[in-house]
Amino acid sequence: METLAVVLLGFFTAGYLVLGGADIGTGMLLPFLGRTDPERRLVIASFAPFFLGSEVWLITAAGLLAGCFPHFEGLLFSGQFTVLVPLLAGWMVRDAGLWLRGRVTGGGRVWRAVCDGAVVCGSWVVALSWGRLLAALFAGTPGTTATGTAAAVVSLAVAALFAAHGAGFASVRLTGPVYARARRLTGRTRAWQSFALTGALMAVLPFLAGLSLPLAASAADGATLALLVPVLLVVTPFLVAVQGWTWWTFRHRVNRPSYL
């Protein structure tokens, strides 16, 4: 059961980084991709159908961590408090910008600019926070915040990977001038190839981090795992099916703004 719990934790964390990393990375590039208000609305429309569903993967991973690895969760949350607070704050600021952007009609140019700034800044804070968190996990020190040159390099590298993943996603989803700008970032590779490559790299990150962590040793007792793991095994296929249906339904390129 401990092994299954570890695999599920890695699966949900990787799923969030691949799926959620696409809209976070696209949000990071919003000023570059969208030069005008209609273009920025188009960029946001590219990931509008996905970002809430992607966050479910993170919530599930957090719940699994708390339920199946309570001792490790306490160590991680207390040791990485100064990293997790900015991560959650950036997450909330970004989502607030997405939801509130279209709530003011008529003369709302300043309001939309503020919301766009919230999306961009929140996305960058989330990406950099994930980088700093992963720097500590890579080093095998979940109870201590990563500092120094190595932590800064890892944080910037992870943030750059988020941005590259967003560029690949944008090149798959967008059309017109915004598509052309995304393609300038992805190079000569095909759009899906770039997105698949960065997605694979994003998925590898949590598994690399897990190699140096005492997850199995810090797992909950057998009775708790026997209750939670089978439930997760039943729920997981439905979550994957819903996510697959969402991506299939909105598989076409975006050429007009969404409700956001």
N, C-alpha and C positions, 0 to 999 in steps of 0.2 A: 504493500500500500504506500509506503514511503516513496518508492521509486515512481509510482504512478502520480503521486501528488507533486513530485518535483517536475516530472514531464509536463503535467498540466499547467503548472505555474510558468514554466518556460514557454509553453505553447501560447498561453493567453498574453503573456508579456510580449512575445515576438509578434503576435497578431496585432496588438495595439501599436507597436512601433512601426510595423509595415503599413497598417491602414490609417492610424491616426497620424503617423509621421508624414503621410502624403498631404493632408490638409494643413498640418503645422508648417511644413516646408513651403507650401504654396503661399500661406499667409506671410511667411518671412520675406517672400519675394514680391509681395503685392505692389510696392512702389515701383519696382523695375518692370513688372509685367503689365501693370495698368497705369498708363500715363494720364488718362482722363477719368472722370467719374463713371461714364458708361463702361469703360474698359475695366475699371476696378470692380464694378458690379458683375461683370462677366467672369472675372477671375474668381470672385466669391461664389458665383453660381456653379463653378466647376466642382467645388467640393461640398456645396450646401446639402445635397442629399445624403452625404456620407458621415459627416463629422460627429453627429450624435450616436450613430450606430458604432462608430469606431471607439468612442469613449466607453461603451459598454464593456469592451475587452479589458480596459484598464480597471474599471470598477470590479469586474469579475476577478482579475488578478489580485487586486487589493483584498477582496473578500477571501480568496483562497489563501493568501498569505496570512491573514489574521486567523483564519479557522484551522488551517493545517500546519502552520509554522508559527505559533504564537510567541515562542521565545525569540526566534530570529526577527519577527516583526517588531517586538519591543526594542531589541538591539538596534535595528535599522532605523526605526522612527525616532528614537532618542538620539542616536549618534549622527543622523543626517537631518536633524531638525532645521538647521540653517540652510539646507538645500531644498528640503521638501516644502517649506513655507513659500519661498519664491516660485517654486514650480506650481504649486496650487494657486498662488496669487496670479501668476501669468496665465494659467488656464482659465481662471474666472474672468480676468480682464479681457482676454481674447474672445471668449464666448459672449461676454456682455457686448463687446463691439459688434459681433456678428448679429446678435439678436436685435440690438437697438438701432442699428444703422438706418433701417428703413422706416423707423417709427415717427420721424418728423417729415412732414410734407410741406413744400413751399418755403423757400428761403432757408433750407436746411443744409446749405453747402458747408458751413462751418461745422455743423453737427456731424455730417458725414465724414468730414476730414478728421474730426476727433475720434470717431468710431474706427476709421481706417487706421489711425495711429494706434488705437488700442489693440486692433488685430495684429498689426506688425510687431509692436513692442511685446505684447503678450506671447506671440509665437516665438520670438527670439529668446525671451526669458525661459519659456518652457524648454526649448531646444538646448540652451546652455545649461540649464539646471539638470536636464537628463545627462548631459555630458559630464558634469561634475559628479553626479551620483554614480554613473558608470565608472568614473575614474577611481572612486573609492572601492567599488565592487571588484574591479579588475585587480586592484592591489590586495584584495582579500581583507580589507579593513572596513567592514560595514558599520562598525561602531565609532568610526573617526572620520570627520570630514576631510576630503582630499584637499591638499594645499600644495603650493610650489609650482615649479615649471611644468612638471609632468602632468599635474592636474589641469593646468591651463591649456596645455597642448591637446590633451584628450577632450576637454570641453569644447574647444574650437573645432577639433576634427569631427566630433559628433554633430555639432551644430552645422558644419559644412555638409555632412552627409544628409542631415535633415533637409537642407536647402536643395541639394542635388536631387534628393528623392522628390521634393516638391516640384522641381523643374521638370523631371521626367513625367510626373503626374499631369502637370499643366500641358505638356506637349501631347499627351494622350487625349486630353479632354477639351482643349480649346481650339479655336479657329482664328483666322485673320491675323492682325498685327500682334496680338498677345501670344498667339501660337508661334509666330516667327521669333519673338523675343525669347520664348522658352526654348526653342530649338537652338538659339545662339548659345545657350548654357549647356545643352545636352550634347552638342557636337554633331558629328556625322552619323552616329548610330541611329537606328530606327527608334521611334518614340517608345514602343513597347520594350525594346531591348534595354534602353536606358532605365526605364521604370522597373523592369524585372531585376536588373543588376543591383540597383540601389535598394530595392526591396529585399533581395537576398542578403545584402550586407546588413541591413537593419535587423533582419531576423536572426542573424548570427550573434549580434551584440549580447542579448540576455543569456544565451547559451555559453558564450565565452566568460561572461561574468559569473555564471553559476559554477564553473569549474573550480573556482577557488573559495567557494562558500560552503559552510557546514550545514547545508539544508537538511539532508537526511538525518543528521544527528540531532537537529533541533525540531524535528517533526513532532506533532501532537501524539497523544497516546493512541494505541491501536483501535480502541472503541470509537474515538472521534474520527479517525481516518476511515474506519469502516462505514461510518454514517455519511461523511461528506463526499468522499471520492466517488462512490457509485452514483450519487446524485449528479455530480459534475459530469461523469461519463455519459449520463442520460441526457443532460441539458446541452452538452457541447455540440452534438450533431445538429440540433435545432438552431443554435446560435450560428453555426457555420452555414447552414442552409439559408437562414434569413439574410446573412451577409452576402452570400452568393446571389440570392434573388435581387437584392438591392443593387449590386454592381451590374447584374445583367439587365435590370430594368432601366438603369441610367447609363448604359454603355455607350450611347451616342455622344458625339461631340456637342458641346454647348455653344449655342449661337444667340442666346437671349438671356436676360437676367432672370433670376429666380425670385421667390417670395422674400428672400432675405435682402 
